[in-house]
Amino acid sequence: MRHLWFTCSALALLLVLAGCSSRPDAPSGHGGGFAGMRGGRVAVSPAGEPLGLPAHDEAAYVAAVTQWFQVADLDKDGALSRAEMQADTARFFQAMDKDGDHAINTRELAEYRQARLVALRPPRPDEGEGGRLPRRQGPPPDLPLLAGGVGGGDVVMAADTNLDFRVTLEELTHKALERLAAMDSDHDGRVTLAEVQTWAEQAYDEKPTRGRSGGGHRRSSGRM
């Protein structure tokens, strides 16, 4: 019963809070931020990994994505390859797949994000030992959720192509490579730091599909 309650709560949290997020899978191929706690936007990798706490300006958002790029660029040639993206996705997937069943469900996703949030921010006065809220309150109300699917769906669960409420490594890798390809603006098969930073700027500037703003503001230039 406890397991069922937590699974249902996690699924509800994913569905409700994703509606307050931005739109990574826009037609232009952007794919970064979501409305985070207290008005910022959390940068995400193409695989959907949250890259730190919410950024409250574009510079901080781009800096988070830049730091991710520098780590993911394993051979330090200044560009991301498909193999490097696959390796980065596999690392992220393994961190979420706590039960080792080679699939990510909403419970594991919620637990991973809660753990990341707790690790990154100082505990609040109403939290118990280890940064967790008292059990009766359930998951933290400001737990970040990442929009990335059609209609504001979650950025990780958007990879669930067969709609079985689980995401396999193959599915997540396919989605990550799809997003990486969208960053390749000159279509030369190389995704450089400059291309990733441009993508990050555009992702930060995008308006949320619905709900309250995530803290990014569109520029007057009208760029999509």
MDTraj code that builds the backbone (N, CA, C; nanometers):
import mdtraj as md
import numpy as np

residues = "MET ARG HIS LEU TRP PHE THR CYS SER ALA LEU ALA LEU LEU LEU VAL LEU ALA GLY CYS SER SER ARG PRO ASP ALA PRO SER GLY HIS GLY GLY GLY PHE ALA GLY MET ARG GLY GLY ARG VAL ALA VAL SER PRO ALA GLY GLU PRO LEU GLY LEU PRO ALA HIS ASP GLU ALA ALA TYR VAL ALA ALA VAL THR GLN TRP PHE GLN VAL ALA ASP LEU ASP LYS ASP GLY ALA LEU SER ARG ALA GLU MET GLN ALA ASP THR ALA ARG PHE PHE GLN ALA MET ASP LYS ASP GLY ASP HIS ALA ILE ASN THR ARG GLU LEU ALA GLU TYR ARG GLN ALA ARG LEU VAL ALA LEU ARG PRO PRO ARG PRO ASP GLU GLY GLU GLY GLY ARG LEU PRO ARG ARG GLN GLY PRO PRO PRO ASP LEU PRO LEU LEU ALA GLY GLY VAL GLY GLY GLY ASP VAL VAL MET ALA ALA ASP THR ASN LEU ASP PHE ARG VAL THR LEU GLU GLU LEU THR HIS LYS ALA LEU GLU ARG LEU ALA ALA MET ASP SER ASP HIS ASP GLY ARG VAL THR LEU ALA GLU VAL GLN THR TRP ALA GLU GLN ALA TYR ASP GLU LYS PRO THR ARG GLY ARG SER GLY GLY GLY HIS ARG ARG SER SER GLY ARG MET".split()
xyz = np.array([
    [0.0822, -0.1203, 0.0000],
    [0.0000, 0.0000, 0.0000],
    [0.0863, 0.1261, 0.0000],
    [0.1918, 0.1262, 0.0814],
    [0.2810, 0.2409, 0.0867],
    [0.3480, 0.2626, -0.0480],
    [0.3907, 0.1514, -0.1129],
    [0.4547, 0.1629, -0.2442],
    [0.3568, 0.2194, -0.3461],
    [0.2309, 0.1742, -0.3419],
    [0.1304, 0.2225, -0.4359],
    [0.1038, 0.3703, -0.4141],
    [0.0958, 0.4120, -0.2865],
    [0.0723, 0.5529, -0.2562],
    [0.1840, 0.6398, -0.3104],
    [0.3091, 0.5951, -0.2905],
    [0.4212, 0.6762, -0.3352],
    [0.4248, 0.6849, -0.4868],
    [0.3971, 0.5716, -0.5542],
    [0.3988, 0.5713, -0.7001],
    [0.2927, 0.6654, -0.7555],
    [0.1723, 0.6606, -0.6986],
    [0.0645, 0.7486, -0.7439],
    [0.0983, 0.8948, -0.7161],
    [0.1573, 0.9201, -0.5995],
    [0.1953, 1.0570, -0.5647],
    [0.3014, 1.1100, -0.6595],
    [0.3990, 1.0255, -0.6922],
    [0.5054, 1.0674, -0.7834],
    [0.4499, 1.0977, -0.9210],
    [0.3587, 1.0123, -0.9693],
    [0.2999, 1.0342, -1.1010],
    [0.2188, 1.1627, -1.1024],
    [0.1419, 1.1855, -0.9965],
    [0.0620, 1.3079, -0.9894],
    [0.1510, 1.4308, -0.9871],
    [0.2615, 1.4225, -0.9144],
    [0.3547, 1.5337, -0.9059],
    [0.4155, 1.5639, -1.0411],
    [0.4528, 1.4601, -1.1154],
    [0.5090, 1.4790, -1.2482],
    [0.4095, 1.5477, -1.3401],
    [0.2837, 1.5065, -1.3366],
    [0.1828, 1.5599, -1.4269],
    [0.1438, 1.7026, -1.3913],
    [0.1279, 1.7310, -1.2615],
    [0.0821, 1.8629, -1.2202],
    [0.1898, 1.9683, -1.2379],
    [0.3102, 1.9421, -1.1880],
    [0.4145, 2.0432, -1.1929],
    [0.4724, 2.0610, -1.3312],
    [0.4656, 1.9610, -1.4153],
    [0.5153, 1.9771, -1.5523],
    [0.4370, 2.0836, -1.6256],
    [0.3138, 2.1074, -1.5845],
    [0.2328, 2.2101, -1.6477],
    [0.2818, 2.3504, -1.6215],
    [0.3701, 2.3691, -1.5248],
    [0.4243, 2.5010, -1.4930],
    [0.5579, 2.5236, -1.5619],
    [0.5986, 2.4348, -1.6507],
    [0.7321, 2.4384, -1.7056],
    [0.7369, 2.5007, -1.8429],
    [0.8594, 2.5208, -1.8929],
    [0.8788, 2.5739, -2.0266],
    [0.8722, 2.4626, -2.1289],
    [0.9044, 2.4917, -2.2540],
    [0.8756, 2.3990, -2.3616],
    [1.0016, 2.3581, -2.4350],
    [1.0782, 2.2606, -2.3867],
    [1.2012, 2.2213, -2.4525],
    [1.1839, 2.1657, -2.5922],
    [1.0776, 2.0918, -2.6208],
    [1.0625, 2.0312, -2.7522],
    [0.9875, 2.1231, -2.8470],
    [1.0283, 2.2485, -2.8531],
    [0.9663, 2.3427, -2.9452],
    [1.0048, 2.3078, -3.0878],
    [0.9295, 2.3565, -3.1877],
    [0.9612, 2.3238, -3.3259],
    [1.1017, 2.3622, -3.3668],
    [1.1584, 2.4668, -3.3043],
    [1.2923, 2.5107, -3.3400],
    [1.4000, 2.4187, -3.2872],
    [1.3619, 2.3234, -3.2014],
    [1.4600, 2.2288, -3.1499],
    [1.5243, 2.2713, -3.0207],
    [1.4708, 2.3744, -2.9580],
    [1.5242, 2.4155, -2.8286],
    [1.4955, 2.3066, -2.7289],
    [1.5549, 2.3125, -2.6127],
    [1.5252, 2.2062, -2.5189],
    [1.5926, 2.2203, -2.3872],
    [1.5720, 2.3255, -2.3140],
    [1.6510, 2.3360, -2.1950],
    [1.5770, 2.3523, -2.0675],
    [1.5108, 2.4643, -2.0459],
    [1.4739, 2.4992, -1.9107],
    [1.3368, 2.4559, -1.8690],
    [1.3129, 2.4700, -1.7403],
    [1.1784, 2.4521, -1.6893],
    [1.1601, 2.5464, -1.5744],
    [1.0375, 2.5748, -1.5434],
    [1.0082, 2.6663, -1.4342],
    [1.0468, 2.6006, -1.3039],
    [1.1477, 2.6514, -1.2395],
    [1.1954, 2.5919, -1.1163],
    [1.1362, 2.6603, -0.9954],
    [1.1801, 2.6184, -0.8788],
    [1.1268, 2.6742, -0.7564],
    [1.1664, 2.8200, -0.7447],
    [1.0734, 2.8995, -0.6913],
    [1.0938, 3.0411, -0.6643],
    [1.1332, 3.1180, -0.7899],
    [1.0841, 3.0779, -0.9065],
    [1.0915, 3.1626, -1.0237],
    [1.2098, 3.1464, -1.1150],
    [1.3064, 3.0606, -1.0874],
    [1.4185, 3.0424, -1.1780],
    [1.3914, 2.9343, -1.2803],
    [1.4899, 2.9113, -1.3658],
    [1.4816, 2.8019, -1.4621],
    [1.6031, 2.7123, -1.4452],
    [1.5785, 2.5844, -1.4379],
    [1.6869, 2.4887, -1.4251],
    [1.7300, 2.4434, -1.5636],
    [1.8582, 2.4567, -1.5928],
    [1.9117, 2.4069, -1.7192],
    [1.9131, 2.2547, -1.7164],
    [1.8937, 2.1934, -1.8322],
    [1.8966, 2.0479, -1.8416],
    [1.9825, 2.0057, -1.9596],
    [2.0365, 1.8858, -1.9510],
    [2.1121, 1.8275, -2.0616],
    [2.0149, 1.7711, -2.1646],
    [2.0627, 1.7333, -2.2836],
    [1.9739, 1.6713, -2.3826],
    [1.9056, 1.5449, -2.3316],
    [1.9670, 1.4762, -2.2372],
    [1.9058, 1.3564, -2.1798],
    [1.8032, 1.3897, -2.0723],
    [1.8003, 1.5160, -2.0287],
    [1.7049, 1.5573, -1.9265],
    [1.7624, 1.5682, -1.7874],
    [1.8931, 1.5636, -1.7741],
    [1.9551, 1.5755, -1.6417],
    [1.9505, 1.7201, -1.5943],
    [1.8979, 1.7465, -1.4739],
    [1.8983, 1.8829, -1.4214],
    [2.0403, 1.9257, -1.3868],
    [2.0759, 2.0471, -1.4292],
    [2.2129, 2.0950, -1.4129],
    [2.2183, 2.2038, -1.3063],
    [2.1942, 2.1652, -1.1821],
    [2.2040, 2.2595, -1.0721],
    [2.0707, 2.3198, -1.0340],
    [2.0765, 2.4205, -0.9485],
    [1.9574, 2.4905, -0.9013],
    [1.9065, 2.5865, -1.0082],
    [1.7843, 2.6390, -0.9919],
    [1.7303, 2.7311, -1.0917],
    [1.8213, 2.8512, -1.1154],
    [1.8413, 2.8838, -1.2425],
    [1.9176, 3.0024, -1.2812],
    [1.8207, 3.1194, -1.2923],
    [1.8576, 3.2317, -1.2351],
    [1.7686, 3.3475, -1.2351],
    [1.8044, 3.4489, -1.3431],
    [1.9023, 3.4175, -1.4255],
    [1.9299, 3.4999, -1.5429],
    [1.9926, 3.4120, -1.6508],
    [1.9967, 3.4648, -1.7711],
    [2.0456, 3.3877, -1.8851],
    [2.1918, 3.3464, -1.8684],
    [2.2734, 3.4368, -1.8138],
    [2.4159, 3.4074, -1.7988],
    [2.4385, 3.2849, -1.7107],
    [2.3652, 3.2759, -1.6007],
    [2.3797, 3.1610, -1.5108],
    [2.3306, 3.0332, -1.5774],
    [2.2251, 3.0447, -1.6550],
    [2.1702, 2.9286, -1.7268],
    [2.2723, 2.8762, -1.8279],
    [2.3281, 2.9673, -1.9072],
    [2.4273, 2.9279, -2.0077],
    [2.5522, 2.8717, -1.9406],
    [2.5906, 2.9282, -1.8268],
    [2.7083, 2.8792, -1.7549],
    [2.6887, 2.7349, -1.7099],
    [2.5679, 2.7008, -1.6656],
    [2.5398, 2.5635, -1.6222],
    [2.5504, 2.4664, -1.7390],
    [2.4977, 2.5058, -1.8543],
    [2.5049, 2.4202, -1.9728],
    [2.6494, 2.4082, -2.0216],
    [2.7242, 2.5176, -2.0136],
    [2.8649, 2.5157, -2.0542],
    [2.9456, 2.4187, -1.9684],
    [2.9213, 2.4215, -1.8387],
    [2.9919, 2.3301, -1.7484],
    [2.9593, 2.1849, -1.7824],
    [2.8325, 2.1580, -1.8125],
    [2.7942, 2.0218, -1.8534],
    [2.8679, 1.9818, -1.9807],
    [2.8726, 2.0712, -2.0790],
    [2.9398, 2.0428, -2.2057],
    [3.0860, 2.0053, -2.1828],
    [3.1538, 2.0801, -2.0992],
    [3.2963, 2.0569, -2.0763],
    [3.3230, 1.9206, -2.0137],
    [3.2287, 1.8720, -1.9344],
    [3.2421, 1.7385, -1.8756],
    [3.2060, 1.6312, -1.9772],
    [3.0999, 1.6537, -2.0538],
    [3.0535, 1.5548, -2.1512],
    [3.1488, 1.5397, -2.2691],
    [3.2254, 1.6436, -2.2993],
    [3.3220, 1.6402, -2.4099],
    [3.4456, 1.5618, -2.3656],
    [3.4354, 1.4317, -2.3719],
    [3.5373, 1.3442, -2.3129],
    [3.6744, 1.3585, -2.3770],
    [3.6795, 1.3768, -2.5087],
    [3.8102, 1.3869, -2.5747],
    [3.8606, 1.5307, -2.5848],
    [3.7844, 1.6245, -2.5316],
    [3.8236, 1.7659, -2.5236],
    [3.8600, 1.8240, -2.6603],
    [3.7807, 1.7879, -2.7615],
    [3.8060, 1.8429, -2.8949],
    [3.7150, 1.9608, -2.9266],
    [3.6373, 2.0048, -2.8291],
    [3.5519, 2.1205, -2.8483],
    [3.4193, 2.0927, -2.9152],
    [3.3840, 1.9655, -2.9284],
    [3.2566, 1.9290, -2.9906],
    [3.2050, 1.7999, -2.9285],
    [3.0734, 1.7844, -2.9282],
    [3.0129, 1.6624, -2.8757],
    [2.9790, 1.5680, -2.9898],
    [3.0188, 1.4436, -2.9749],
    [2.9875, 1.3396, -3.0731],
    [2.8685, 1.2577, -3.0242],
    [2.8151, 1.1750, -3.1126],
    [2.7068, 1.0857, -3.0731],
    [2.7535, 0.9905, -2.9625],
    [2.8765, 0.9419, -2.9738],
    [2.9291, 0.8492, -2.8736],
    [2.9388, 0.9160, -2.7367],
    [2.9808, 1.0419, -2.7342],
    [2.9905, 1.1132, -2.6070],
    [2.8520, 1.1387, -2.5479],
    [2.7551, 1.1680, -2.6347],
    [2.6186, 1.1877, -2.5859],
    [2.5613, 1.0579, -2.5318],
    [2.5921, 0.9479, -2.5974],
    [2.5465, 0.8172, -2.5497],
    [2.6063, 0.7853, -2.4131],
    [2.7345, 0.8171, -2.3957],
    [2.8008, 0.7916, -2.2675],
    [2.7413, 0.8782, -2.1568],
    [2.7134, 1.0038, -2.1877],
    [2.6557, 1.0941, -2.0884],
    [2.5152, 1.0494, -2.0491],
    [2.4384, 1.0048, -2.1471],
    [2.3030, 0.9564, -2.1197],
    [2.3063, 0.8303, -2.0338],
    [2.3993, 0.7403, -2.0640],
    [2.4115, 0.6158, -1.9868],
    [2.4472, 0.6447, -1.8413],
    [2.5353, 0.7422, -1.8188],
    [2.5721, 0.7804, -1.6816],
    [2.4509, 0.8331, -1.6060],
    [2.3753, 0.9214, -1.6691],
    [2.2560, 0.9787, -1.6075],
    [2.1513, 0.8707, -1.5813],
    [2.1321, 0.7823, -1.6775],
    [2.0339, 0.6748, -1.6637],
    [2.0690, 0.5848, -1.5456],
    [2.1947, 0.5494, -1.5333],
    [2.2380, 0.4616, -1.4243],
    [2.2136, 0.5265, -1.2884],
    [2.2305, 0.6581, -1.2811],
    [2.2073, 0.7285, -1.1547],
    [2.0603, 0.7239, -1.1135],
    [1.9708, 0.7164, -1.2106],
    [1.8271, 0.7106, -1.1804],
    [1.7775, 0.5687, -1.1550],
    [1.8364, 0.4709, -1.2217],
    [1.7864, 0.3327, -1.2183],
    [1.8326, 0.2618, -1.0913],
    [1.7729, 0.2974, -0.9799],
    [1.8177, 0.2457, -0.8512],
    [1.7877, 0.0973, -0.8323],
    [1.6806, 0.0477, -0.8934],
    [1.6483, -0.0940, -0.8748],
    [1.7137, -0.1833, -0.9796],
    [1.7869, -0.1241, -1.0724],
    [1.8628, -0.2021, -1.1692],
    [1.7806, -0.2841, -1.2660],
    [1.6567, -0.2406, -1.2934],
    [1.5723, -0.3181, -1.3852],
    [1.5800, -0.2667, -1.5287],
    [1.6728, -0.1740, -1.5542],
    [1.6988, -0.1211, -1.6887],
    [1.5818, -0.0405, -1.7435],
    [1.5048, 0.0198, -1.6551],
    [1.3957, 0.1080, -1.6952],
    [1.3712, 0.2096, -1.5839],
    [1.3358, 0.3319, -1.6222],
    [1.3079, 0.4379, -1.5264],
    [1.1579, 0.4584, -1.5186],
    [1.1046, 0.4556, -1.3965],
    [0.9631, 0.4850, -1.3782],
    [0.9480, 0.6182, -1.3054],
    [0.8242, 0.6625, -1.2882],
    [0.8011, 0.7931, -1.2272],
    [0.8482, 0.7990, -1.0824],
    [0.8410, 0.6883, -1.0113],
    [0.8886, 0.6862, -0.8725],
    [1.0386, 0.7113, -0.8672],
    [1.1153, 0.6399, -0.9504],
    [1.2604, 0.6591, -0.9528],
    [1.2964, 0.8003, -0.9967],
    [1.2213, 0.8528, -1.0917],
    [1.2476, 0.9876, -1.1407],
    [1.2243, 1.0910, -1.0312],
    [1.1141, 1.0775, -0.9589],
    [1.0844, 1.1703, -0.8499],
    [1.1871, 1.1587, -0.7375],
    [1.2263, 1.0361, -0.7038],
    [1.3254, 1.0156, -0.5979],
    [1.4607, 1.0746, -0.6375],
    [1.4993, 1.0562, -0.7634],
    [1.6268, 1.1107, -0.8106],
    [1.6269, 1.2628, -0.7998],
    [1.5202, 1.3256, -0.8455],
    [1.5152, 1.4718, -0.8447],
    [1.5068, 1.5274, -0.7032],
    [1.4357, 1.4575, -0.6160],
    [1.4314, 1.5020, -0.4767],
    [1.5712, 1.4950, -0.4155],
    [1.6419, 1.3861, -0.4411],
    [1.7768, 1.3707, -0.3861],
    [1.8703, 1.4784, -0.4400],
    [1.8583, 1.5103, -0.5695],
    [1.9418, 1.6154, -0.6278],
    [1.9110, 1.7498, -0.5647],
    [1.7837, 1.7780, -0.5472],
    [1.7425, 1.9050, -0.4884],
    [1.7938, 1.9185, -0.3461],
    [1.7794, 1.8129, -0.2678],
    [1.8249, 1.8148, -0.1290],
    [1.9758, 1.8344, -0.1220],
    [2.0488, 1.7707, -0.2133],
    [2.1946, 1.7805, -0.2130],
    [2.2434, 1.9200, -0.2503],
    [2.1650, 1.9913, -0.3308],
    [2.2105, 2.1198, -0.3829],
    [2.1730, 2.2391, -0.2964],
    [2.0646, 2.2295, -0.2225],
    [2.0207, 2.3456, -0.1454],
    [2.0272, 2.3175, 0.0039],
    [2.0410, 2.4231, 0.0846],
    [2.0409, 2.4042, 0.2299],
    [1.9032, 2.3597, 0.2761],
    [1.8967, 2.2814, 0.3858],
    [1.7668, 2.2339, 0.4352],
    [1.6801, 2.3479, 0.4851],
    [1.5495, 2.3324, 0.4699],
    [1.4544, 2.4303, 0.5211],
    [1.4207, 2.3969, 0.6655],
    [1.3695, 2.4951, 0.7402],
    [1.3371, 2.4710, 0.8818],
    [1.2339, 2.3607, 0.9033],
    [1.1441, 2.3385, 0.8048],
    [1.0383, 2.2395, 0.8236],
    [1.0786, 2.1006, 0.7786],
    [1.2056, 2.0816, 0.7401],
    [1.2503, 1.9519, 0.6935],
    [1.3119, 1.8715, 0.8069],
    [1.3033, 1.7409, 0.7936],
    [1.3590, 1.6522, 0.8940],
    [1.5016, 1.6138, 0.8619],
    [1.5472, 1.5050, 0.9202],
    [1.6837, 1.4575, 0.9031],
    [1.7101, 1.4234, 0.7573],
    [1.8288, 1.4622, 0.7077],
    [1.8668, 1.4314, 0.5705],
    [1.8020, 1.5220, 0.4682],
    [1.7393, 1.6329, 0.5131],
    [1.6790, 1.7259, 0.4194],
    [1.5425, 1.6852, 0.3699],
    [1.4828, 1.5810, 0.4270],
    [1.3510, 1.5359, 0.3824],
    [1.2418, 1.5983, 0.4684],
    [1.1284, 1.6240, 0.4048],
    [1.0137, 1.6721, 0.4796],
    [0.9564, 1.5594, 0.5647],
    [0.8836, 1.5910, 0.6718],
    [0.8150, 1.4859, 0.7463],
    [0.7299, 1.4017, 0.6528],
    [0.7225, 1.2709, 0.6796],
    [0.6589, 1.1770, 0.5875],
    [0.5160, 1.2152, 0.5533],
    [0.4433, 1.2712, 0.6497],
    [0.3028, 1.3014, 0.6244],
    [0.2854, 1.4084, 0.5168],
    [0.3901, 1.4863, 0.4903],
    [0.3781, 1.5927, 0.3924],
    [0.4129, 1.5460, 0.2514],
    [0.4737, 1.4294, 0.2384],
    [0.5071, 1.3785, 0.1061],
    [0.6269, 1.4505, 0.0469],
    [0.6451, 1.4413, -0.0854],
    [0.7597, 1.5038, -0.1511],
    [0.7548, 1.6553, -0.1378],
    [0.8701, 1.7222, -0.1436],
    [0.8730, 1.8677, -0.1312],
    [0.7876, 1.9331, -0.2383],
    [0.7090, 2.0369, -0.2032],
    [0.6233, 2.1004, -0.3023],
    [0.7007, 2.1744, -0.4089],
    [0.8291, 2.2063, -0.3846],
    [0.9072, 2.2782, -0.4841],
    [1.0013, 2.1856, -0.5604],
    [0.9732, 2.0570, -0.5617],
    [1.0550, 1.9613, -0.6352],
    [1.0549, 1.9954, -0.7832],
    [1.1712, 2.0187, -0.8459],
    [1.1724, 2.0584, -0.9859],
    [1.1226, 1.9485, -1.0775],
    [1.0419, 1.9864, -1.1729],
    [0.9971, 1.8967, -1.2789],
    [1.0373, 1.9582, -1.4113],
    [1.0790, 1.8752, -1.5056],
    [1.1324, 1.9235, -1.6314],
    [1.0354, 1.9017, -1.7454],
    [0.9921, 2.0090, -1.8092],
    [0.9043, 1.9930, -1.9244],
    [0.9880, 1.9618, -2.0468],
    [0.9418, 1.8683, -2.1278],
    [1.0172, 1.8354, -2.2478],
    [0.9377, 1.7598, -2.3495],
    [0.8153, 1.7269, -2.3200],
    [0.7344, 1.6519, -2.4136],
    [0.6282, 1.7380, -2.4779],
    [0.5529, 1.6796, -2.5684],
    [0.4454, 1.7504, -2.6349],
    [0.3445, 1.7964, -2.5316],
    [0.3063, 1.9244, -2.5382],
    [0.2080, 1.9776, -2.4451],
    [0.2619, 1.9999, -2.3061],
    [0.3943, 2.0051, -2.2898],
    [0.4525, 2.0332, -2.1595],
    [0.4822, 1.9099, -2.0780],
    [0.4881, 1.7922, -2.1411],
    [0.5197, 1.6701, -2.0694],
    [0.6619, 1.6699, -2.0165],
    [0.6916, 1.5767, -1.9289],
    [0.8223, 1.5719, -1.8644],
    [0.9332, 1.5402, -1.9636],
    [1.0501, 1.6040, -1.9447],
    [1.1601, 1.5923, -2.0400],
    [1.2182, 1.4513, -2.0464],
    [1.2152, 1.3770, -1.9371],
    [1.2616, 1.2380, -1.9380],
    [1.1514, 1.1444, -1.9867],
    [1.0318, 1.1584, -1.9311],
    [0.9226, 1.0700, -1.9696],
    [0.8795, 1.0903, -2.1141],
    [0.9173, 1.2015, -2.1761],
    [0.8883, 1.2227, -2.3179],
    [0.9558, 1.1179, -2.4052],
    [1.0585, 1.0516, -2.3521],
    [1.1283, 0.9472, -2.4276],
    [1.0518, 0.8153, -2.4285],
    [0.9446, 0.8066, -2.3525],
    [0.8652, 0.6837, -2.3430],
    [0.7806, 0.6664, -2.4692],
    [0.8410, 0.6171, -2.5753],
    [0.7741, 0.6109, -2.7052],
    [0.6642, 0.5059, -2.7122],
    [0.6741, 0.3992, -2.6329],
    [0.5698, 0.2956, -2.6376],
    [0.4632, 0.3138, -2.5295],
    [0.4722, 0.4251, -2.4562],
    [0.3690, 0.4642, -2.3595],
    [0.3405, 0.3569, -2.2545],
    [0.4478, 0.2963, -2.2026],
    [0.4302, 0.1968, -2.0964],
    [0.4674, 0.2533, -1.9595],
    [0.4826, 0.3865, -1.9511],
    [0.5141, 0.4568, -1.8264],
    [0.6514, 0.4184, -1.7720],
    [0.7390, 0.3736, -1.8595],
    [0.8775, 0.3418, -1.8250],
    [0.9657, 0.3912, -1.9390],
    [1.0865, 0.4335, -1.9043],
    [1.1819, 0.4788, -2.0051],
    [1.3055, 0.3913, -1.9980],
    [1.3383, 0.3264, -2.1080],
    [1.4576, 0.2430, -2.1143],
    [1.5773, 0.3271, -2.1569],
    [1.6963, 0.2715, -2.1416],
    [1.8165, 0.3415, -2.1854],
    [1.8116, 0.3675, -2.3355],
    [1.7627, 0.2712, -2.4110],
    [1.7519, 0.2886, -2.5563],
    [1.6606, 0.4059, -2.5912],
    [1.5475, 0.4152, -2.5228],
    [1.4537, 0.5244, -2.5498],
    [1.5135, 0.6593, -2.5117],
    [1.5767, 0.6661, -2.3945],
    [1.6331, 0.7931, -2.3496],
    [1.7489, 0.8363, -2.4387],
    [1.8304, 0.7410, -2.4819],
    [1.9418, 0.7726, -2.5711],
    [1.8909, 0.8259, -2.7043],
    [1.7873, 0.7635, -2.7573],
    [1.7291, 0.8100, -2.8839],
    [1.6815, 0.9540, -2.8711],
    [1.6132, 0.9860, -2.7618],
    [1.5640, 1.1221, -2.7416],
    [1.6787, 1.2204, -2.7222],
    [1.7816, 1.1811, -2.6481],
    [1.8962, 1.2694, -2.6255],
    [1.9693, 1.2996, -2.7562],
    [1.9875, 1.1987, -2.8399],
    [2.0543, 1.2191, -2.9689],
    [1.9699, 1.3066, -3.0611],
    [1.8406, 1.2922, -3.0522],
    [1.7495, 1.3764, -3.1305],
    [1.7652, 1.5224, -3.0901],
    [1.7735, 1.5473, -2.9600],
    [1.7911, 1.6845, -2.9118],
    [1.9299, 1.7377, -2.9450],
    [2.0297, 1.6514, -2.9379],
    [2.1651, 1.6936, -2.9736],
    [2.1703, 1.7363, -3.1197],
    [2.1061, 1.6598, -3.2070],
    [2.1046, 1.6925, -3.3496],
    [2.0379, 1.8275, -3.3746],
    [1.9378, 1.8614, -3.2929],
    [1.8693, 1.9892, -3.3087],
    [1.9613, 2.1066, -3.2766],
    [2.0665, 2.0830, -3.1988],
    [2.1623, 2.1885, -3.1661],
    [2.2603, 2.2149, -3.2802],
    [2.2744, 2.1196, -3.3705],
    [2.3728, 2.1280, -3.4790],
    [2.3208, 2.2224, -3.5868],
    [2.3334, 2.3521, -3.5634],
    [2.2701, 2.4524, -3.6491],
    [2.3267, 2.4567, -3.7903],
    [2.4546, 2.4215, -3.8072],
    [2.5121, 2.4236, -3.9422],
    [2.5127, 2.2857, -4.0077],
    [2.4583, 2.1880, -3.9385],
    [2.4403, 2.0519, -3.9928],
    [2.5712, 1.9908, -4.0456],
    [2.6781, 2.0135, -3.9701],
    [2.8066, 1.9562, -4.0117],
    [2.8407, 1.8297, -3.9340],
    [2.7479, 1.7847, -3.8505],
    [2.7713, 1.6628, -3.7740],
    [2.8511, 1.6832, -3.6470],
    [2.8873, 1.8088, -3.6177],
    [2.9617, 1.8420, -3.4967],
    [2.8805, 1.9428, -3.4158],
    [2.8636, 1.9166, -3.2881],
    [2.7915, 2.0098, -3.2014],
    [2.8942, 2.0784, -3.1124],
    [2.9243, 2.2027, -3.1460],
    [3.0284, 2.2763, -3.0760],
    [2.9732, 2.3453, -2.9518],
    [3.0651, 2.3978, -2.8703],
    [3.0239, 2.4707, -2.7507],
    [2.9409, 2.5925, -2.7885],
    [2.9807, 2.6621, -2.8947],
    [2.9053, 2.7804, -2.9371],
    [2.7617, 2.7439, -2.9733],
    [2.7427, 2.6314, -3.0407],
    [2.6077, 2.5878, -3.0776],
    [2.5261, 2.5511, -2.9537],
    [2.5903, 2.4856, -2.8592],
    [2.5210, 2.4487, -2.7358],
    [2.4835, 2.5738, -2.6561],
    [2.5719, 2.6726, -2.6527],
    [2.5426, 2.7956, -2.5794],
    [2.4294, 2.8745, -2.6453],
    [2.4267, 2.8765, -2.7782],
    [2.3166, 2.9423, -2.8491],
    [2.1844, 2.8746, -2.8179],
    [2.1864, 2.7418, -2.8189],
    [2.0678, 2.6635, -2.7833],
    [2.0223, 2.6955, -2.6411],
    [2.1176, 2.7085, -2.5493],
    [2.0846, 2.7385, -2.4099],
    [2.0208, 2.8767, -2.3965],
    [2.0731, 2.9745, -2.4696],
    [2.0154, 3.1088, -2.4667],
    [1.8705, 3.1067, -2.5147],
    [1.8463, 3.0348, -2.6222],
    [1.7115, 3.0260, -2.6775],
    [1.6178, 2.9508, -2.5832],
    [1.6690, 2.8464, -2.5214],
    [1.5874, 2.7690, -2.4278],
    [1.5489, 2.8536, -2.3068],
    [1.6422, 2.9334, -2.2569],
    [1.6121, 3.0182, -2.1414],
    [1.5060, 3.1219, -2.1759],
    [1.5117, 3.1746, -2.2979],
    [1.4208, 3.2815, -2.3386],
    [1.2798, 3.2341, -2.3704],
    [1.2605, 3.1036, -2.3894],
    [1.1282, 3.0552, -2.4270],
    [1.0270, 3.0751, -2.3162],
    [0.9056, 3.1103, -2.3573],
    [0.7962, 3.1237, -2.2619],
    [0.7423, 2.9861, -2.2263],
    [0.6955, 2.9686, -2.1013],
    [0.6278, 2.8433, -2.0664],
    [0.5032, 2.8264, -2.1519],
    [0.4644, 2.7009, -2.1754],
    [0.3449, 2.6753, -2.2548],
    [0.2199, 2.7164, -2.1801],
    [0.2206, 2.7022, -2.0495],
    [0.1065, 2.7403, -1.9683],
    [0.1543, 2.7537, -1.8250],
    [0.0698, 2.8077, -1.7410],
    [0.1092, 2.8273, -1.6014],
    [0.1919, 2.9530, -1.5866],
    [0.2541, 2.9689, -1.4716],
    [0.3275, 3.0905, -1.4440],
    [0.4654, 3.0842, -1.5078],
    [0.5201, 3.2015, -1.5264],
    [0.6499, 3.2130, -1.5914],
    [0.7580, 3.1506, -1.5071],
    [0.8615, 3.0992, -1.5772],
    [0.9706, 3.0364, -1.5064],
    [1.0856, 3.1282, -1.4772],
    [1.0755, 3.2566, -1.5116],
    [1.1820, 3.3487, -1.4772],
    [1.2615, 3.3941, -1.5962],
    [1.2530, 3.3242, -1.7092],
    [1.3193, 3.3699, -1.8296],
    [1.2281, 3.4670, -1.9016],
    [1.2852, 3.5615, -1.9723],
    [1.2056, 3.6608, -2.0427],
    [1.2486, 3.6635, -2.1882],
    [1.1507, 3.6698, -2.2779],
    [1.1822, 3.6761, -2.4191],
    [1.2414, 3.8108, -2.4507],
    [1.3345, 3.8132, -2.5434],
    [1.3948, 3.9384, -2.5852],
    [1.3065, 4.0073, -2.6876],
    [1.3245, 4.1371, -2.7021],
    [1.2416, 4.2148, -2.7922],
    [1.2705, 4.1872, -2.9383],
    [1.3769, 4.1134, -2.9683],
    [1.4147, 4.0847, -3.1059],
    [1.3164, 3.9923, -3.1740],
    [1.2339, 3.9198, -3.0963],
    [1.1361, 3.8284, -3.1535],
    [1.1948, 3.6970, -3.1965],
    [1.3185, 3.6641, -3.1542],
    [1.3806, 3.5373, -3.1919],
    [1.3050, 3.4216, -3.1315],
    [1.2858, 3.3166, -3.2068],
    [1.2188, 3.1971, -3.1579],
    [1.3218, 3.1004, -3.1024],
])
top = md.Topology()
chain = top.add_chain()
for i, resn in enumerate(residues, 1):
    res = top.add_residue(resn, chain, resSeq=i)
    for name in ("N", "CA", "C"):
        top.add_atom(name, md.element.get_by_symbol(name[0]), res)
traj = md.Trajectory(xyz[None], top)
